[in-house]
Amino acid sequence: MRFTPLEMTGFTIQRGKWRGFLNGVNEMNRKGVSLVELLIVLVISAVFMAAVYRTFIYQQRTYTVQDQVVEMQQNVRSAINKMMREIRMTGFGYDESFPVNGHNKRIKKKGNPSDPRLTIVGGFKQINDSNGNPIKVVSINGDQITLSAVTSEFDGSKNEHMTIGGVGSYRVKSRTANVLTLYSSPPSYLVGNYIFKIQAITYDINNNSVLTRDENEGGGAQPLADNIEDLTFQQPTTDTIQMTLTARTRDRDPDLMKGGDGYRRRQISSTIKLRNIN
C-alpha cells in the first residue's frame, strides 16, 4: 500500500481538495510581500545599520585619539631622553678658558622667563673611527697629539674645540692625517685617554611649535619634537636644572571642542643633576 507524503505525516486530504490546496500555495508565492512589510524591513535594516555605523565611528575616533596620545608621548619621551643625557653632561671637559662658537659659559639661560632657550657647553660627542671604535691619544709631543685613527671632526674653526678624557680644554690649530696640532700643550699623562668634541648646544622652540636643537656649528637648528607648546628651564641650585615641557596632540579631538580648543596635552617635568658642575 502506498501513502502520500501528507498521509505519512498523519494528514489526510481528499483527492479533490489536494489540487485546490496546491493552487492556494502557488497563489501565495505569486503575491510575494506587501509594501507595508517591505517598509517595515527597510526601517529595521536602517536602524540596525545606523547603530553599526555609530559604533564604527566611535571606535575609529577612540582609536585615532589613542594613537595620537601614544604618538605624542613617544615623541616627547625621545626628545626628553636626549636632552637629559646632554644636560647631565654639561661642563664635561670644558673649563671656560675660551668661548665655543660665541658661548663662554657652561650653562646659559636667557634672562627673559618667557624665553625657552638654553645653551649648554661640554664635551658631549665622543669621537669614533669609521668602525665605530672610540679614538684615543696614542702619543703626545709638545703641542702635537697623535690619535689612534684619522678623523675630520675637528676641521674648521667651528669644530676646533676638544677635551682629552674630560681633563682640560684644547683648541685644534691644524691637522695632518691623524696628528693634531693644538694651541697649547697637554700633559703627557693623558696618553691613552679618549677624545671628545666640545660643543655649544642650544635648545629652543620655533614659531611652529617645534622643539629644536642647534649645535651652533653652521648647520642650523634641527627638529627634536613636534607640537611642543612650552619649554622652561629653572636652576634651583648651581648643579641642578629643572626642565618642564608641555606637548599636545597633532590634531584636535572633537569631544574636547566644547570646553576648549580640542587638543589633548601632557606636561612633563624632570630635575637633572649636573655631574660636572659644583
C-alpha positions as CSV (number, residue, x, y, z in Angstrom):
1,M,0.0,0.0,0.0
2,R,1.3,3.4,-0.9
3,F,0.9,6.6,1.1
4,T,1.2,10.2,0.1
5,P,3.6,12.4,2.0
6,L,0.8,14.1,3.9
7,E,-0.7,10.7,4.8
8,M,2.7,9.6,6.2
9,T,2.7,12.6,8.5
10,G,-0.8,11.9,9.7
11,F,-2.7,14.4,7.5
12,T,-5.3,13.2,5.1
13,I,-6.8,15.3,2.3
14,Q,-9.4,14.2,-0.1
15,R,-8.2,13.9,-3.7
16,G,-10.4,16.6,-4.9
17,K,-9.2,19.1,-2.3
18,W,-5.5,18.3,-2.8
19,R,-5.4,20.2,-6.0
20,G,-7.0,23.2,-4.5
21,F,-4.5,23.2,-1.7
22,L,-1.6,23.3,-4.1
23,N,-3.2,26.0,-6.1
24,G,-3.5,28.1,-2.9
25,V,0.2,27.7,-2.1
26,N,1.1,28.8,-5.6
27,E,-1.1,31.8,-5.3
28,M,0.6,32.9,-2.1
29,N,4.0,32.6,-3.8
30,R,2.9,34.8,-6.7
31,K,1.7,37.6,-4.3
32,G,5.2,38.0,-2.5
33,V,5.4,40.6,0.3
34,S,3.3,43.6,0.7
35,L,4.5,47.2,0.6
36,V,3.9,47.6,4.4
37,E,6.0,44.5,5.1
38,L,8.8,45.9,2.8
39,L,8.8,49.2,4.6
40,I,9.0,47.5,8.0
41,V,12.0,45.5,6.8
42,L,13.7,48.6,5.4
43,V,13.1,50.6,8.7
44,I,14.5,47.8,10.8
45,S,17.5,47.5,8.5
46,A,18.1,51.2,8.6
47,V,18.0,51.3,12.4
48,F,20.5,48.4,12.5
49,M,22.9,49.9,10.0
50,A,22.8,53.3,11.8
51,A,23.7,51.5,15.1
52,V,26.6,49.7,13.4
53,Y,27.8,52.9,11.7
54,R,27.7,54.8,15.0
55,T,29.7,52.1,16.7
56,F,32.2,52.0,13.9
57,I,32.7,55.8,14.0
58,Y,33.0,55.8,17.8
59,Q,35.6,53.0,17.7
60,Q,37.5,54.7,14.9
61,R,37.6,58.0,16.8
62,T,38.7,56.3,20.0
63,Y,41.5,54.6,18.1
64,T,42.6,57.8,16.5
65,V,42.7,59.7,19.8
66,Q,44.6,56.9,21.5
67,D,47.0,56.7,18.6
68,Q,47.7,60.4,18.7
69,V,48.3,60.3,22.5
70,V,50.8,57.4,22.1
71,E,52.5,59.3,19.3
72,M,52.7,62.4,21.4
73,Q,54.2,60.5,24.4
74,Q,56.8,58.7,22.2
75,N,57.7,62.0,20.6
76,V,58.2,63.7,23.9
77,R,60.0,60.8,25.5
78,S,62.6,60.6,22.8
79,A,63.4,64.3,23.0
80,I,63.4,64.3,26.8
81,N,65.8,61.4,27.0
82,K,68.3,63.0,24.6
83,M,68.1,66.4,26.3
84,M,68.6,64.8,29.8
85,R,71.7,63.0,28.6
86,E,73.3,66.1,27.2
87,I,72.3,68.4,30.1
88,R,73.6,65.9,32.6
89,M,77.0,66.1,30.8
90,T,77.1,69.9,30.8
91,G,80.6,71.2,31.5
92,F,82.4,67.9,30.8
93,G,85.9,68.8,29.8
94,Y,85.2,72.5,29.4
95,D,86.9,74.9,31.7
96,E,85.6,78.2,30.2
97,S,89.1,79.2,29.2
98,F,87.9,80.1,25.7
99,P,84.5,80.6,24.0
100,V,82.9,77.8,22.0
101,N,81.2,79.4,19.0
102,G,80.3,82.5,20.9
103,H,79.4,80.8,24.2
104,N,81.8,81.1,27.1
105,K,79.7,79.7,29.9
106,R,79.0,76.1,30.7
107,I,75.3,76.8,31.0
108,K,73.3,79.9,30.0
109,K,69.6,80.5,30.4
110,K,68.1,83.6,28.7
111,G,67.1,86.2,31.2
112,N,63.6,86.6,29.9
113,P,61.4,84.0,31.8
114,S,59.2,83.6,28.7
115,D,62.3,82.7,26.5
116,P,62.7,78.9,26.5
117,R,66.3,79.0,25.1
118,L,69.0,77.2,27.0
119,T,72.6,76.8,25.8
120,I,75.0,74.2,27.4
121,V,78.6,73.7,26.7
122,G,80.7,70.5,27.2
123,G,82.4,67.5,25.6
124,F,79.1,65.9,24.5
125,K,80.4,64.0,21.5
126,Q,82.9,61.1,21.8
127,I,84.9,60.7,18.6
128,N,84.9,57.3,16.9
129,D,86.7,55.8,13.9
130,S,85.0,54.5,10.8
131,N,84.3,51.2,12.5
132,G,82.6,52.8,15.5
133,N,85.5,52.3,17.9
134,P,86.5,55.2,20.2
135,I,89.6,57.1,19.1
136,K,92.2,57.7,21.8
137,V,95.5,59.6,22.1
138,V,98.5,57.3,21.5
139,S,101.3,59.8,22.0
140,I,101.9,63.5,23.0
141,N,104.8,65.5,21.7
142,G,104.6,69.1,22.9
143,D,101.6,70.7,21.3
144,Q,101.1,67.7,18.9
145,I,99.0,64.7,19.7
146,T,98.8,61.5,17.7
147,L,95.5,59.7,17.5
148,S,94.7,56.0,17.0
149,A,92.8,56.8,13.8
150,V,92.2,59.6,11.4
151,T,89.2,61.9,12.0
152,S,88.0,65.2,10.4
153,E,85.7,66.1,13.3
154,F,88.0,69.0,14.3
155,D,88.5,70.5,10.9
156,G,87.3,74.1,10.7
157,S,87.2,77.0,13.2
158,K,83.7,76.0,14.4
159,N,84.9,72.4,15.2
160,E,88.3,73.1,16.8
161,H,87.3,72.5,20.5
162,M,88.2,69.3,22.2
163,T,88.9,67.6,25.5
164,I,91.1,64.6,26.3
165,G,89.3,62.3,28.7
166,G,87.4,65.2,30.1
167,V,90.6,66.7,31.5
168,G,91.3,70.2,30.2
169,S,90.0,72.1,27.2
170,Y,92.0,72.4,24.0
171,R,91.7,74.1,20.6
172,V,92.9,72.4,17.4
173,K,95.2,74.6,15.3
174,S,95.6,72.2,12.4
175,R,95.6,68.5,11.4
176,T,97.9,66.3,9.3
177,A,96.4,62.8,8.9
178,N,95.9,61.5,12.5
179,V,98.2,64.2,14.1
180,L,96.6,67.2,15.7
181,T,98.5,70.4,16.5
182,L,96.9,72.3,19.4
183,Y,97.2,75.8,20.6
184,S,98.5,74.6,24.0
185,S,100.4,71.5,25.1
186,P,98.5,68.8,27.1
187,P,100.3,66.8,29.8
188,S,101.8,63.5,28.8
189,Y,99.7,61.5,31.3
190,L,96.7,62.0,29.1
191,V,98.1,59.4,26.7
192,G,95.6,56.5,26.3
193,N,92.6,58.7,27.0
194,Y,89.7,59.0,24.6
195,I,88.9,62.3,22.9
196,F,85.7,64.3,22.9
197,K,84.4,67.2,20.9
198,I,83.3,70.2,22.9
199,Q,80.1,71.7,21.6
200,A,77.7,74.5,22.5
201,I,74.2,73.1,22.1
202,T,71.1,75.4,22.2
203,Y,67.5,74.2,22.8
204,D,64.6,76.3,21.7
205,I,61.0,76.3,20.4
206,N,60.4,77.9,17.0
207,N,57.2,79.6,15.8
208,N,55.8,76.3,14.5
209,S,55.8,74.7,18.0
210,V,58.8,72.6,17.1
211,L,61.5,71.8,19.7
212,T,64.9,72.3,18.1
213,R,68.5,71.5,18.9
214,D,71.3,73.7,17.4
215,E,75.0,72.7,17.7
216,N,76.0,76.2,16.6
217,E,78.4,74.9,14.0
218,G,76.6,76.3,11.0
219,G,74.1,73.5,10.3
220,G,71.2,75.4,11.9
221,A,68.6,74.2,14.3
222,Q,67.4,70.7,13.9
223,P,64.0,69.4,15.0
224,L,63.8,67.2,18.1
225,A,60.0,67.0,18.6
226,D,56.8,68.5,17.1
227,N,53.8,70.1,18.8
228,I,55.7,71.4,21.8
229,E,53.9,74.4,23.2
230,D,56.1,75.3,26.1
231,L,59.6,74.7,27.5
232,T,61.0,76.2,30.6
233,F,64.3,75.7,32.4
234,Q,65.0,76.7,36.0
235,Q,68.2,76.3,38.0
236,P,67.2,76.0,41.7
237,T,70.8,75.1,42.6
238,T,74.2,75.5,40.9
239,D,74.3,71.8,40.0
240,T,70.6,71.2,39.2
241,I,68.4,72.0,36.2
242,Q,64.6,71.6,36.4
243,M,63.1,71.2,32.9
244,T,59.3,71.4,32.2
245,L,57.9,70.6,28.8
246,T,54.3,70.8,27.5
247,A,53.3,68.9,24.5
248,R,49.9,68.5,22.6
249,T,48.4,66.1,20.1
250,R,48.8,66.7,16.4
251,D,45.0,67.0,15.7
252,R,42.0,68.2,17.7
253,D,39.6,65.9,19.5
254,P,36.0,66.9,18.6
255,D,34.9,65.7,22.0
256,L,37.0,68.4,23.7
257,M,35.9,71.3,21.4
258,K,33.0,72.3,23.6
259,G,35.1,73.4,26.6
260,G,38.4,74.2,25.0
261,D,40.5,74.1,21.8
262,G,40.2,70.4,21.3
263,Y,43.9,69.4,21.9
264,R,45.0,66.9,24.5
265,R,48.1,67.9,26.4
266,R,50.8,66.4,28.5
267,Q,53.2,68.2,30.8
268,I,56.4,66.5,31.8
269,S,58.8,67.8,34.4
270,S,62.3,66.5,35.3
271,T,65.0,67.5,37.6
272,I,68.5,66.9,36.2
273,K,71.7,66.6,38.3
274,L,74.7,68.3,36.6
275,R,77.6,65.9,37.1
276,N,80.4,68.2,36.1
277,I,79.3,71.4,37.8
278,N,79.8,72.0,41.5
